[in-house]
Amino acid sequence: MKQYISTRSLADRLLVQIFTISLLFLGTAGIIAGGFLVRESFSKNSETQAITNTKRYREIRYQTWLNPEIIKHFPQSIPTDAQEAKMIYSPGLIKGSKVLQLRYKLPSNKIEKLLLDYQKAAKYKYVGGNTNDHANQPQGVPTTFFYTNESQEQTFPLTYQILVLNARDRGTPDFKWQHGDSYGVAIDKFNSEIVYWAEQW
């Protein structure tokens, strides 16, 4: 009888120890997994957060943006005589749209020259509107939204000429424009303003 009690108490202690070790293991694994998920969440938030600091323009232009072909029309740096410069860079999600847009004012004679140069180079031309308006026109192509606008309205006013330097459909016959890129400028000669844009999705 004493031997039975001794064996039973030994088995109980062993079960308690196994249970305690299992709880410690699961608790540690939970803490590690939780820490990893929190870190990944912060990491993804910082990766997809839009950058608007114009001081980072050259870094984004030359180091961050991976397809230099569609931003070669962007200036090497923001001109010294540019005023009210605004920028937005959004790396997008894994399947989302990647956007770079730079906007500023220049003296009117420079804007007029840029307008003439880009009108000659443009493959598509629109007056005002946004990418949805342009893509839904006959033979239309996607362009951009007015991301650098101060207001919530992301449509270019009718004073802007949207000049598309190129737009490439990389979708399928069943789903046109599912993937692609487009880039160009939007120029408002009345307000002496230019917006450089490039989008890739």
N, C-alpha and C positions, 0 to 999 in steps of 0.2 A: 504493500500500500504506500509506504514512504517512497519507494522507488518510482511509483506512478506519479505521485505529486511532484517529485523532483524533476522528472522528465517533462511533465506538463509545464512546470514553471520555466524550465529552460526553453521549451518551444515557444511559450508566450513571449519571453524576453527576446528571442530570436526574431519573432514576427514584429515586435515593436521596433527593433533595430532596423529591420528591412523596411518597414513602413516609414520610419524617420529618415533613413537614407534616401528612399524614393522621394519623399516630400522635399528634402533639401535639393536633390537633383532637379526635380521639376521646377522648384522655385528659382534655382539658379538659371536653368534654361529659359524660364519665363522672363527673368530680368534681362538676360542677354538678348533674347528675341525682341523684347519691348524696346530696349535701347537701340537696337538696329533699326526697328521700324520708325522710331522717333527721328533718328539721324537721317534715314532715307527721306522721310517726310520733309524735314528742313532742307535737305539737299535738293529735292525736286522743286520745292518752292523757290529756292534761289536760282535754279536753272531756268525756270519758266517765267520768272519775274521780269517785267520790261525794264530796260535801262533807259533813262531819259537824261542823264548827265552828259552834256555836250563835251565836257572835258575828256570823256572816254571815247570820243568819236574816232580818233586815229587808231586806238587800240582795237576797236570793233572793226573798223575799215580794213586794217592790215593783218590782224591776228585772229580775231574771233570768227568773222564771216568766212565760211569755207569755200564758197563758190565765187571767186573774184570776177569771173566773166560777167555776172549780172550786176555788178556794182562798179564796173570800170568807168562809167559815166559820172560817178560821184566825185566831188572834188577831193584832192589829196588831203587837204585840211580845210577847215572853215576859214574863208577869206577874212583878212583883217578888217575890211570895210563892211563886213556883214553885220546886220543888226537883228536883234530879236531872234537869235538862233534857237531852234528847238529840234530835238531829236527823239526818236524812239527806236529801240532795238528790242525785238522779242524773239527769243530762240524757238518759241513754240513748244508744243508737246511732241511726243514721238511721231505722231502722224499729223501734227498740226502745222499751221502756216508759220514760216519764219519771215520776219519783216524787218526791214531797215528803212527808216524815213528821216530825212534831214530837211529842215525848212528854215529859210532866213530871207531877210530883205537886203537888196543891193541898190546902188544908185540906178536910176531909170535907164541910163544909156547902156549899162551892163546887162540889165534884164532884157532890153530890146534886142541886143546882140545874141544873147542866149536863146531867146524866143525864135529868132530867125534861124539859128544853127540847128536847134532841135526840131523845128518844123520841117526842115529839109530831111533830117535823119529819121523822123517818126514813120513807123509802119501803120499805125492806127492813130486817129485823132478824135477826141471827144471834147465837148464843152460842158463843164460842170459834171455833177453826178458822182457816183461811186462804182465800185467793182460790179455790184449787182446790176445797176443800170446799164453799164457798158457791156457786160457779158450777155445780157438778154436782148441786145439789139441784133438785127440781122447781120451775120458775119462778125458779131461782136466778140471781144476777148475780155478775160478778167484783167482788172487793173489793180486798184487799191482803194482803201478807205482813207479819209482825211484824219489819220491818227494824231497828227501834231496840231490839230485844231484845239483852241482853248476850251471850246464848248463841247457838250455831249454830242452835238451834231457831227457825224463823220462823213458828210457829203460835201464835196467841193462846190462852192457857189458858182454861178454861171459866169463869173468874171475869170475863172480859171480855164486854161486850155490844158487838157490832159493829153500828153504826147507819149505814146507807147513806142519805145525803141524796139522792143521785141516781146513776144508772148509765145510760149511753147507748151503745147498740149502733150502731156506725158501719160494721159489716161488710156482707156481702152475704147474700142468702138462702141461698146455698150454703156460706157460711163465716161463721156468726154470731160476733160478738165478735172478728172479725179486727182491727178497729180500734174504738176507743171510749174512754170515760173513765168513771171512777167516783170518788166522794169521800164522805167522812163522818168519823165519829169511832169510836174504840173506847174504852170506859170500863170501868174496874175500880173499882167503888165500895168494895170491901173493902180495896184498897190505895191508895185515893184518887188514882187515876191516870187521865190522859186521853191518848189518842194521836189527833192530827189527821192525816188522810191524804188524798192526792189522787194519782191515777194517770191517765196519758194514754198511749195506745199506738196 
